Amino acid sequence: MNNSGFIDMSSIQILAFFALVIIIAVYVTVTNNKRKQQTIIKKLKNGWGKPAQRKYSSEDYECISHYFKRNADENSL
């Protein structure tokens, strides 16, 4: 600040520089996170295939659980 109470030009330049550095850091962080997330999704899809499109009802899950309980001896590891 100068004597008149206003911010001088060099202070504005310094503030603008730090604001620009912070904006660039946030941008780089966000793009890296998106890139990592896309890489993880791609690896999961390659390893496990695409997710099922079918939506199972509660009755389907109940049937599956009863089947597993009936055949627990045969399916045990």
N, CA, C and O atoms as a DFTB+ gen file, in Angstrom:
308 C
 N C O
     1  1       0.838      -1.176       0.000
     2  2       0.000       0.000       0.000
     3  2       0.883       1.239       0.000
     4  3       1.925       1.292       0.653
     5  1       0.438       2.209      -0.739
     6  2       1.183       3.460      -0.710
     7  2       0.589       4.401       0.332
     8  3      -0.325       4.022       1.065
     9  1       1.103       5.617       0.401
    10  2       0.683       6.571       1.444
    11  2      -0.766       6.990       1.329
    12  3      -1.364       7.381       2.332
    13  1      -1.351       6.925       0.150
    14  2      -2.731       7.385      -0.020
    15  2      -3.746       6.316       0.377
    16  3      -4.948       6.579       0.351
    17  1      -3.296       5.125       0.741
    18  2      -4.211       4.080       1.182
    19  2      -4.635       3.130       0.073
    20  3      -5.411       2.209       0.325
    21  1      -4.149       3.327      -1.139
    22  2      -4.480       2.435      -2.250
    23  2      -3.372       1.416      -2.460
    24  3      -2.227       1.632      -2.065
    25  1      -3.725       0.325      -3.076
    26  2      -2.739      -0.720      -3.369
    27  2      -1.983      -0.319      -4.627
    28  3      -2.590       0.045      -5.634
    29  1      -0.653      -0.388      -4.567
    30  2       0.138      -0.019      -5.743
    31  2       0.167      -1.161      -6.757
    32  3      -0.277      -2.273      -6.469
    33  1       0.686      -0.876      -7.924
    34  2       0.650      -1.805      -9.054
    35  2       1.469      -3.070      -8.789
    36  3       1.058      -4.153      -9.205
    37  1       2.593      -2.968      -8.122
    38  2       3.424      -4.147      -7.870
    39  2       2.701      -5.124      -6.937
    40  3       2.844      -6.337      -7.093
    41  1       1.943      -4.626      -5.990
    42  2       1.177      -5.503      -5.103
    43  2       0.087      -6.227      -5.880
    44  3      -0.171      -7.407      -5.641
    45  1      -0.546      -5.532      -6.798
    46  2      -1.583      -6.158      -7.638
    47  2      -0.964      -7.236      -8.509
    48  3      -1.549      -8.304      -8.688
    49  1       0.215      -6.963      -9.052
    50  2       0.890      -7.956      -9.887
    51  2       1.258      -9.198      -9.079
    52  3       1.119     -10.320      -9.567
    53  1       1.720      -9.007      -7.867
    54  2       2.087     -10.142      -7.014
    55  2       0.846     -10.960      -6.670
    56  3       0.876     -12.189      -6.728
    57  1      -0.240     -10.283      -6.314
    58  2      -1.492     -10.992      -6.009
    59  2      -2.016     -11.737      -7.229
    60  3      -2.490     -12.866      -7.103
    61  1      -1.940     -11.131      -8.396
    62  2      -2.398     -11.781      -9.626
    63  2      -1.539     -13.000      -9.934
    64  3      -2.049     -14.033     -10.370
    65  1      -0.238     -12.879      -9.707
    66  2       0.664     -14.006      -9.950
    67  2       0.314     -15.191      -9.051
    68  3       0.215     -16.321      -9.529
    69  1       0.127     -14.944      -7.763
    70  2      -0.210     -16.032      -6.844
    71  2      -1.590     -16.616      -7.144
    72  3      -1.794     -17.823      -7.020
    73  1      -2.531     -15.767      -7.536
    74  2      -3.851     -16.272      -7.921
    75  2      -3.732     -17.177      -9.144
    76  3      -4.376     -18.225      -9.200
    77  1      -2.927     -16.790     -10.109
    78  2      -2.719     -17.601     -11.301
    79  2      -2.056     -18.935     -10.957
    80  3      -2.431     -19.972     -11.504
    81  1      -1.081     -18.914     -10.059
    82  2      -0.414     -20.148      -9.631
    83  2      -1.416     -21.086      -8.960
    84  3      -1.401     -22.291      -9.213
    85  1      -2.280     -20.547      -8.116
    86  2      -3.281     -21.379      -7.427
    87  2      -4.270     -21.958      -8.423
    88  3      -4.634     -23.130      -8.325
    89  1      -4.709     -21.152      -9.380
    90  2      -5.653     -21.639     -10.401
    91  2      -5.028     -22.748     -11.231
    92  3      -5.682     -23.751     -11.519
    93  1      -3.776     -22.582     -11.616
    94  2      -3.087     -23.619     -12.400
    95  2      -2.923     -24.896     -11.574
    96  3      -3.100     -25.997     -12.097
    97  1      -2.588     -24.759     -10.295
    98  2      -2.427     -25.935      -9.436
    99  2      -3.745     -26.692      -9.294
   100  3      -3.755     -27.922      -9.346
   101  1      -4.840     -25.987      -9.118
   102  2      -6.153     -26.633      -9.008
   103  2      -6.506     -27.328     -10.318
   104  3      -6.997     -28.457     -10.304
   105  1      -6.264     -26.675     -11.439
   106  2      -6.558     -27.270     -12.749
   107  2      -5.763     -28.555     -12.964
   108  3      -6.317     -29.565     -13.398
   109  1      -4.481     -28.520     -12.665
   110  2      -3.636     -29.706     -12.846
   111  2      -4.101     -30.840     -11.948
   112  3      -4.136     -31.994     -12.376
   113  1      -4.455     -30.530     -10.719
   114  2      -4.933     -31.546      -9.784
   115  2      -6.222     -32.186     -10.272
   116  3      -6.360     -33.409     -10.238
   117  1      -7.167     -31.371     -10.725
   118  2      -8.448     -31.892     -11.194
   119  2      -8.262     -32.762     -12.433
   120  3      -8.846     -33.843     -12.516
   121  1      -7.462     -32.314     -13.394
   122  2      -7.268     -33.114     -14.608
   123  2      -6.534     -34.416     -14.306
   124  3      -6.828     -35.443     -14.917
   125  1      -5.575     -34.388     -13.364
   126  2      -4.881     -35.627     -13.001
   127  2      -5.828     -36.606     -12.321
   128  3      -5.758     -37.810     -12.571
   129  1      -6.713     -36.103     -11.463
   130  2      -7.675     -36.978     -10.800
   131  2      -8.628     -37.607     -11.808
   132  3      -8.938     -38.793     -11.704
   133  1      -9.096     -36.830     -12.782
   134  2      -9.985     -37.380     -13.815
   135  2      -9.261     -38.426     -14.644
   136  3      -9.834     -39.462     -14.980
   137  1      -8.009     -38.163     -14.973
   138  2      -7.222     -39.109     -15.770
   139  2      -7.004     -40.406     -14.995
   140  3      -7.108     -41.493     -15.564
   141  1      -6.703     -40.298     -13.700
   142  2      -6.514     -41.501     -12.879
   143  2      -7.815     -42.286     -12.764
   144  3      -7.811     -43.515     -12.829
   145  1      -8.931     -41.572     -12.593
   146  2     -10.227     -42.237     -12.479
   147  2     -10.567     -42.965     -13.778
   148  3     -11.054     -44.094     -13.742
   149  1     -10.316     -42.334     -14.919
   150  2     -10.585     -42.988     -16.189
   151  2      -9.695     -44.206     -16.387
   152  3     -10.137     -45.210     -16.946
   153  1      -8.449     -44.131     -15.937
   154  2      -7.542     -45.275     -16.047
   155  2      -8.032     -46.430     -15.181
   156  3      -7.996     -47.582     -15.611
   157  1      -8.484     -46.136     -13.975
   158  2      -8.995     -47.184     -13.083
   159  2     -10.241     -47.822     -13.677
   160  3     -10.379     -49.045     -13.653
   161  1     -11.148     -47.016     -14.208
   162  2     -12.366     -47.559     -14.819
   163  2     -12.021     -48.426     -16.013
   164  3     -12.623     -49.483     -16.204
   165  1     -11.066     -47.999     -16.817
   166  2     -10.653     -48.785     -17.983
   167  2     -10.056     -50.127     -17.557
   168  3     -10.345     -51.158     -18.164
   169  1      -9.221     -50.112     -16.511
   170  2      -8.640     -51.361     -16.022
   171  2      -9.716     -52.294     -15.477
   172  3      -9.663     -53.502     -15.706
   173  1     -10.688     -51.741     -14.758
   174  2     -11.772     -52.567     -14.230
   175  2     -12.597     -53.181     -15.354
   176  3     -12.952     -54.358     -15.294
   177  1     -12.900     -52.395     -16.371
   178  2     -13.676     -52.917     -17.493
   179  2     -12.906     -53.987     -18.245
   180  3     -13.487     -54.987     -18.666
   181  1     -11.605     -53.789     -18.419
   182  2     -10.795     -54.790     -19.116
   183  2     -10.681     -56.073     -18.291
   184  3     -10.675     -57.172     -18.847
   185  1     -10.591     -55.936     -16.983
   186  2     -10.419     -57.103     -16.132
   187  2     -11.710     -57.821     -15.807
   188  3     -11.714     -59.043     -15.663
   189  1     -12.796     -57.097     -15.689
   190  2     -14.039     -57.690     -15.213
   191  2     -15.175     -57.603     -16.223
   192  3     -16.241     -58.173     -15.989
   193  1     -14.982     -56.918     -17.319
   194  2     -16.058     -56.759     -18.291
   195  2     -16.951     -55.588     -17.926
   196  3     -16.763     -54.927     -16.904
   197  1     -17.911     -55.356     -18.774
   198  2     -18.787     -54.214     -18.507
   199  2     -19.841     -54.588     -17.467
   200  3     -20.172     -55.765     -17.321
   201  1     -20.367     -53.609     -16.749
   202  2     -21.369     -53.901     -15.720
   203  2     -22.662     -54.431     -16.328
   204  3     -23.008     -54.107     -17.464
   205  1     -23.352     -55.230     -15.576
   206  2     -24.603     -55.817     -16.051
   207  2     -25.648     -54.734     -16.249
   208  3     -25.757     -53.811     -15.442
   209  1     -26.405     -54.847     -17.311
   210  2     -27.462     -53.877     -17.597
   211  2     -28.759     -54.264     -16.916
   212  3     -29.651     -53.434     -16.743
   213  1     -28.864     -55.531     -16.529
   214  2     -30.085     -56.018     -15.914
   215  2     -30.177     -55.553     -14.473
   216  3     -29.190     -55.577     -13.737
   217  1     -31.357     -55.134     -14.078
   218  2     -31.610     -54.751     -12.694
   219  2     -32.338     -55.903     -12.012
   220  3     -33.419     -56.307     -12.442
   221  1     -31.750     -56.418     -10.965
   222  2     -32.337     -57.547     -10.259
   223  2     -33.346     -57.057      -9.230
   224  3     -33.145     -56.035      -8.574
   225  1     -34.429     -57.805      -9.105
   226  2     -35.445     -57.467      -8.111
   227  2     -35.090     -58.134      -6.779
   228  3     -34.183     -58.964      -6.713
   229  1     -35.800     -57.768      -5.741
   230  2     -35.534     -58.372      -4.435
   231  2     -35.870     -59.858      -4.455
   232  3     -35.237     -60.642      -3.748
   233  1     -36.867     -60.260      -5.262
   234  2     -37.199     -61.690      -5.371
   235  2     -36.052     -62.464      -6.009
   236  3     -35.754     -63.586      -5.599
   237  1     -35.400     -61.861      -7.021
   238  2     -34.255     -62.520      -7.651
   239  2     -33.141     -62.742      -6.637
   240  3     -32.558     -63.824      -6.572
   241  1     -32.846     -61.712      -5.845
   242  2     -31.796     -61.849      -4.839
   243  2     -32.172     -62.890      -3.790
   244  3     -31.314     -63.628      -3.306
   245  1     -33.427     -62.946      -3.448
   246  2     -33.882     -63.940      -2.474
   247  2     -33.702     -65.349      -3.020
   248  3     -33.245     -66.241      -2.305
   249  1     -34.062     -65.552      -4.291
   250  2     -33.881     -66.873      -4.919
   251  2     -32.407     -67.261      -4.970
   252  3     -32.048     -68.409      -4.711
   253  1     -31.571     -66.305      -5.304
   254  2     -30.141     -66.582      -5.381
   255  2     -29.601     -66.971      -3.998
   256  3     -28.822     -67.916      -3.875
   257  1     -30.016     -66.245      -2.971
   258  2     -29.515     -66.561      -1.630
   259  2     -30.002     -67.926      -1.163
   260  3     -29.252     -68.664      -0.525
   261  1     -31.256     -68.272      -1.474
   262  2     -31.771     -69.591      -1.090
   263  2     -31.052     -70.698      -1.857
   264  3     -30.773     -71.759      -1.299
   265  1     -30.755     -70.459      -3.111
   266  2     -30.009     -71.445      -3.903
   267  2     -28.635     -71.668      -3.276
   268  3     -28.191     -72.806      -3.123
   269  1     -27.975     -70.584      -2.919
   270  2     -26.658     -70.724      -2.324
   271  2     -26.731     -71.478      -0.996
   272  3     -25.895     -72.341      -0.728
   273  1     -27.718     -71.159      -0.171
   274  2     -27.851     -71.834       1.123
   275  2     -28.123     -73.320       0.944
   276  3     -27.595     -74.133       1.703
   277  1     -28.938     -73.696      -0.046
   278  2     -29.231     -75.114      -0.295
   279  2     -27.998     -75.858      -0.790
   280  3     -27.806     -77.030      -0.466
   281  1     -27.172     -75.190      -1.565
   282  2     -26.007     -75.835      -2.171
   283  2     -24.700     -75.408      -1.514
   284  3     -23.647     -75.468      -2.150
   285  1     -24.743     -74.993      -0.292
   286  2     -23.552     -74.490       0.382
   287  2     -22.477     -75.560       0.488
   288  3     -21.293     -75.248       0.358
   289  1     -22.853     -76.806       0.720
   290  2     -21.845     -77.872       0.850
   291  2     -21.122     -78.113      -0.470
   292  3     -19.912     -78.336      -0.487
   293  1     -21.855     -78.069      -1.563
   294  2     -21.255     -78.330      -2.867
   295  2     -20.410     -77.153      -3.344
   296  3     -19.419     -77.348      -4.047
   297  1     -20.797     -75.928      -2.965
   298  2     -20.109     -74.736      -3.468
   299  2     -19.041     -74.212      -2.515
   300  3     -18.383     -73.216      -2.817
   301  1     -18.861     -74.856      -1.387
   302  2     -17.895     -74.323      -0.430
   303  2     -16.482     -74.458      -0.978
   304  3     -16.159     -75.386      -1.720
   305  1     -15.674     -73.521      -0.592
   306  2     -14.302     -73.519      -1.097
   307  2     -13.423     -74.258      -0.185
   308  3     -12.223     -74.369      -0.438
